Amino acid sequence: MATKRTNISLSEEILDYYQDIADSMGIPRNSAIVMALKTYMDQQKSLQMGDVYKNMKELVDKLELNKKD
């Protein structure tokens, strides 16, 4: 996947937090922030898929009820 450079402004609290993580992992701060964003993105996608599966299950349940009638 191609990468693009971006500039963002973050609070000192956030920068310090990710600097500590980066230092403990021995990676650049930028990499720690990218990992955190990727993890968040993956979690959001999983939650969205959970909603899709829930809706599909409700539809299957309704179809099964209609079969019984």
C-alpha positions in Angstrom: 0.0 0.0 0.0 1.3 3.4 -0.9 1.9 5.9 1.9 1.3 9.6 2.0 2.9 12.1 4.3 0.6 14.2 6.5 1.1 16.8 9.2 -1.2 16.9 12.2 -1.2 18.9 15.4 -1.5 16.8 18.6 -1.7 17.8 22.3 1.5 17.3 24.3 -0.4 14.7 26.3 -1.0 12.6 23.2 2.6 13.1 21.9 4.1 12.2 25.3 1.9 9.1 25.5 2.9 7.8 22.1 6.5 8.8 22.7 6.5 6.6 25.8 5.0 3.7 23.8 7.5 4.2 21.0 10.4 4.3 23.4 9.3 1.1 25.1 9.0 -0.7 21.7 12.2 0.8 20.3 10.3 2.3 17.3 9.8 5.8 16.0 6.9 7.8 17.5 5.3 8.0 14.0 5.2 4.2 13.8 3.5 4.0 17.2 0.9 6.5 16.1 0.3 4.7 12.8 0.0 1.3 14.6 -2.6 2.9 17.0 -4.6 4.3 14.1 -4.5 1.0 12.2 -5.7 -0.8 15.3 -8.5 1.6 15.8 -9.5 1.3 12.1 -9.5 -2.5 12.4 -11.6 -2.4 15.5 -14.2 -0.1 13.8 -14.4 -2.4 10.8 -15.0 -5.4 13.2 -17.8 -3.5 15.0 -19.4 -2.6 11.6 -19.2 -6.3 10.5 -20.8 -7.3 13.8 -23.7 -5.0 13.0 -24.0 -6.6 9.5 -24.0 -10.1 11.0 -26.6 -9.1 13.6 -28.9 -7.7 10.8 -28.4 -10.9 8.8 -29.3 -13.1 11.7 -32.4 -11.1 12.3 -33.4 -11.5 8.7 -32.7 -15.2 8.8 -34.8 -15.5 12.0 -37.7 -13.7 10.3 -37.5 -15.9 7.3 -37.5 -19.0 9.4 -40.6 -17.7 11.3 -42.3 -17.1 7.9 -41.6 -20.7 6.9 -43.4 -22.0 10.0 -46.6 -20.1 9.1 
